[in-house]
Amino acid sequence: MKTIQYLEERFLLMAKEIIALVYSNISFPAFQTKLSKELNSFGTDLCQLVLEAQDAFIKKNPKERKDWSVERNGDAKTVITLFGEMHYQRTYYKNKKTGEYAYLVDKLAGIKPHAREKI
């Protein structure tokens, strides 16, 4: 619910800024540039929220991470998305049977270890 409220507030703020631009004396190319920046910023925020929500879901639901135990919380990661650079926090796990360590949300999202590539 917190995520939905944040997205609603963020979207309304962005819409207000876009409407203000429409009624200003800004050129159309400048409007497009500003709009692109706003939409990309919203896109990176949304991607961050999705990954962090998935991470929280995995952490709170042991059935979703069978044989994995929490090793660390809140590890930072930066990746390049289609919208630009995105920063997010994730949980580090250890597999009780194999001894493997992994960020399960990264595996779910297809993000490779030590990668900053475009996803």
C-alpha positions as CSV (number, residue, x, y, z in Angstrom):
1,M,0.0,0.0,0.0
2,K,2.9,2.3,0.8
3,T,4.3,1.7,-2.7
4,I,0.9,2.5,-4.4
5,Q,0.6,5.7,-2.3
6,Y,4.2,6.8,-3.3
7,L,3.5,6.1,-7.0
8,E,0.3,8.1,-6.9
9,E,2.0,11.1,-5.2
10,R,5.0,10.9,-7.6
11,F,2.7,10.6,-10.7
12,L,0.6,13.6,-9.6
13,L,3.7,15.7,-8.9
14,M,5.0,14.8,-12.4
15,A,1.7,15.6,-14.0
16,K,1.6,19.0,-12.3
17,E,5.1,19.8,-13.5
18,I,4.1,18.8,-17.1
19,I,0.9,20.9,-17.0
20,A,3.0,23.9,-15.7
21,L,5.3,23.5,-18.7
22,V,2.3,23.4,-21.1
23,Y,1.2,26.8,-19.9
24,S,4.7,28.4,-20.0
25,N,6.5,29.9,-22.9
26,I,8.8,27.0,-23.3
27,S,9.7,25.8,-26.8
28,F,8.4,22.4,-27.9
29,P,11.9,20.8,-28.1
30,A,12.6,22.1,-24.5
31,F,9.3,20.7,-23.4
32,Q,10.2,17.3,-24.9
33,T,13.6,17.3,-23.1
34,K,12.0,18.2,-19.8
35,L,9.2,15.6,-20.3
36,S,11.8,12.9,-21.1
37,K,13.8,13.7,-17.9
38,E,10.6,13.5,-15.8
39,L,9.5,10.2,-17.4
40,N,12.9,8.7,-17.0
41,S,13.1,9.7,-13.4
42,F,9.7,8.2,-12.8
43,G,10.8,5.0,-14.6
44,T,13.9,4.5,-12.5
45,D,11.9,5.2,-9.3
46,L,9.3,2.6,-10.4
47,C,11.9,0.0,-11.2
48,Q,13.6,0.6,-7.8
49,L,10.2,0.2,-6.0
50,V,9.4,-3.0,-7.9
51,L,12.8,-4.7,-7.1
52,E,12.7,-3.6,-3.5
53,A,9.1,-4.9,-3.2
54,Q,10.1,-8.2,-4.7
55,D,13.1,-8.4,-2.3
56,A,10.8,-7.7,0.7
57,F,8.3,-10.4,-0.6
58,I,11.1,-13.0,-0.9
59,K,12.4,-12.1,2.5
60,K,9.0,-12.3,4.2
61,N,7.9,-15.6,2.5
62,P,10.2,-18.5,3.3
63,K,8.3,-20.7,0.8
64,E,9.6,-18.4,-1.9
65,R,13.2,-19.0,-0.9
66,K,13.3,-22.6,0.1
67,D,16.7,-23.6,1.6
68,W,17.9,-20.0,1.6
69,S,18.6,-18.0,4.8
70,V,19.2,-14.3,5.2
71,E,22.9,-13.4,5.5
72,R,22.7,-9.6,5.2
73,N,20.2,-6.9,4.6
74,G,20.2,-3.6,2.7
75,D,23.1,-4.2,0.3
76,A,23.3,-1.4,-2.3
77,K,23.3,-2.1,-6.1
78,T,23.4,0.2,-9.1
79,V,22.4,-0.8,-12.6
80,I,21.7,1.0,-15.8
81,T,18.1,0.7,-16.9
82,L,16.4,1.9,-20.1
83,F,15.4,5.0,-18.0
84,G,18.9,5.7,-16.6
85,E,21.0,4.8,-13.6
86,M,19.0,3.0,-10.8
87,H,20.0,2.4,-7.2
88,Y,18.3,-0.1,-5.0
89,Q,18.7,-2.2,-1.8
90,R,18.6,-5.9,-1.6
91,T,19.1,-8.9,0.7
92,Y,22.0,-11.4,0.5
93,Y,21.2,-15.1,1.1
94,K,23.0,-18.3,1.8
95,N,21.7,-21.7,0.6
96,K,21.7,-24.1,3.5
97,K,22.2,-27.1,1.4
98,T,24.8,-26.0,-1.2
99,G,26.5,-23.2,0.7
100,E,26.0,-20.9,-2.3
101,Y,25.5,-17.1,-1.7
102,A,23.2,-15.0,-3.8
103,Y,21.0,-12.0,-4.1
104,L,17.7,-13.8,-4.9
105,V,16.0,-10.6,-6.2
106,D,18.9,-10.2,-8.7
107,K,18.5,-13.8,-9.8
108,L,14.7,-13.2,-10.3
109,A,15.3,-10.0,-12.3
110,G,18.2,-11.5,-14.4
111,I,20.8,-9.2,-13.0
112,K,24.2,-10.8,-13.0
113,P,26.7,-10.4,-10.0
114,H,28.9,-7.4,-10.3
115,A,27.0,-6.1,-13.3
116,R,26.1,-2.6,-14.1
117,E,24.9,-3.4,-17.6
118,K,21.7,-2.1,-19.1
119,I,18.8,-4.2,-18.0
